[in-house]
Amino acid sequence: MSHLSRRDFCLGTLAASLLASSNMRAQTNGTWDSSTRPVLPIPPELRADSVGKINLVAKRAEKVFLKGVTTPTYGFNGPFLGPALRLRKGETVTANVHNQLTQNVTAHWHGLIVPGHADGGPYMPIKPGHTWTAKLPIIQPAATLWFHPHLYPTTAELVLKGLAGLIIIDDENSDALPLPKRWGVDDIPLIIQDRRFNKDGSFFHRFNEITVAAGYCGDILLTNGVVNPVVNPPRGWVRFRILDGSNARNYRLSTSDQRPFYVIATDGGFLPEPVEVKELPIAAGERYEVMVDARNGQPFDFITLPVPQQVMRLPPFDGPVVFLSVVPTNEEGRGSLPERLVSMPEIPAKLPPISQKLVMQMNRWQIADKLIDATGLEKMVASGKTDPAVVARVLKLITEAPALPLKAQLTANAVNGVSFSFTEPGFKAPINTDLHWRISEGKDTMLHPVHIHGCQFRLVKFNDATPPAYMRGWKDTVPISNAGSAEIYVRFPLEAMPDMPYMVHCHVLEHEDSGMMTEFSVA
């Protein structure tokens, strides 16, 4: 049989599934009535002040996600999620991060190329009541990045409660392109996250055998922190900056009317030219910018389709799930889709030999497999029909199985056979040197979105083949699954000392928090 990693599973109560289905299934009656639905919230832009400073405050709050229920949350400068930091290539920004929580936190600038001491990784905790200051030189081109805590071993919990936000970098090339540029009007950010709620409204999260194997699996989909929102852009070309901000879930993005969309940027910036797609896979931590033609004024839904992992196909994700309805106004749009976007350097024709091999490994998947097997889940998924009895058994296993002892959690996963530990030495990478690395996984075949700090890299091979066109831009996160692999071309332009190193880890945050991470220095 295929073990749990092939099923990367997610289930909810039947009631929650019915709620999600009624709220989030694709429209079938041709109407997009927004009178009872929330308008898509747009994160406020936050720019450096006159002396180049940005202030972020991590604090406790609360928010209503489900009608009549209040959920305790964390947020940066707000109740849930944070602002979009608007930066510009060539400037240097000083970020002050104030911790008003009662627990430690960090702020990692995911995708931003900064020195190790400013990276915000697990070696840089901010104690309650304290402030961490990081000087951020912006040396990279226009891109959509993000920031979130990176505190070991509680990153998953902190992100789950709402600590995350976007980083937008502008440059002369992005200024000159005729792309839509009106923030929240025709240049629209989308942060997609799944959540599961306890009866009291709090977010469910527990590190048990299932979680350290499958990662976090919610049954309610949030977009920019709300369920089932609507957005009203002008009639014209619309730009969407999409972040998979989920702890673990991956998505297969499409549109309800099958209109194509055009990928214009990957994690680290623009592609040379737009790439037309009907579907776009996106894994935890990845970002894509896409353009959609709404010049006909007809409304449509952004949907996620069932993904290859069997368990990710269960209700409500066994069919199309809407995460945003787009209802254009009568205003004429201003932007357009260019034929060319940016000139990208070629990957060197001859790369050096592979100097670093990174293998993502799961140490306890067989235990979780046996627990799942006993529920009848595999048979139910194969039948294509939902069995309430099986659902109930699996749900009980997810929500009631005891939390692992901390020692078991911290050794559940590994990179190159070693679980992350502050006492384990990392490896070294030379600065400003062309490098050729290989990333793969061990005996498990689960999806591992692998993120590398301190760089943007290019894919040389993806599953031993030429990468698809939409992945040929600058990347900092690459999804490995089904015994797959990736070869990358990478350079590290800035230093990271052994006492403030960079990280490589799986961006399934529950994997990261259970040992699937290693550190490295650059000099």
C-alpha angles and dihedrals in degrees: 000000000000112000128232095276089067089055102043086188137213129177137162138191115287089245092053090046091052090048092049092045094051092046102039112027117115115277112264104176099059094245129111103196106184097178093102098030129086122253111242108266114230117212110239116247115247118198130182115271125240092287095046099260131138121191123206123182121197108206146156120259142142136241140184111238099155121041113272095003127103118208125202108235146174124224145170109244089338144041098278131011118349146250126294107254107222110208135168132218110255098028128103117221129195111216118200112195114194118197112213093163125103092238136055120275139176134203115224118189098219110212095003113125104226134140117281093253090059097041097095097226129152093288091065107063119171111216121221110282093015133111127222118204122202127182108217119197108199104218102152135082129262112304147142110250133157144214131222141149119287101188115149121257099001104055091113094055094046094049091044091057091054112274104142140095143171130264117206119194120196129192141169093276094053089047092055098046116095092231121135107276108174105115112234092359107070098343100065128181118214120193108187119199136160123218140182120208131212119225091262090056097256120129114266116233132153133160100226131140092280096049097050089051104038103022125225116331121189129186099209122068121218127194113195086343100307136093120247100347131184127220127197111205125170120275101269142057112342126198120212124192104203124197123183094215094168120125092236115338121112124204140209105215124208142139128261094234094042093242109159123247129204124233108219102167142023130202095299104033149294126351116229089253137357117281117212116222138166092200132026125194115212128182132200111295096014125121131200130179115213136181123217126194108232096160092119089062093228116142121238141171130243105225140180116224126210110287126222095257105096099221093047087064095067124109126336090011096053089091138022111312119198116223097170138012115212114206111176121215126223092259113113114243122238107205132076140197111259121216090224127034111175142343109249125195115248119250105253110267090226117040125189118257117283105281101179131037118191119191119190110213138186117208103187105037093114091060092052090045093059092049092051094044090059091059095061091238097139093053092047093052092047090053093056091226129106114238111200091207092056091045090053093050093049092045090053090050092051099044102031105035107110122258115260119252108261093250091055091047093051093052098041094099138022150181116234090351096304125103114221115270131162087231096056114092117234130217129266131241125192118243122247093003130130106249134187116205134177123212122192142143136248128238094315119084100203122132112270115183099203116208125195121198126221098029152055111227139191125232113241096176132005114197088346091302139090109288116250113266094252090059097051096095130084111306137184097178127047125183116230119190145146093033088307131149144200132212115204139192109219142167128189110212098182136053127258114184122212092253091053103029134169121250137229114197148142110270092218086106095211088057091049090050091050100053108283093127138088134185134228138184128221124210 
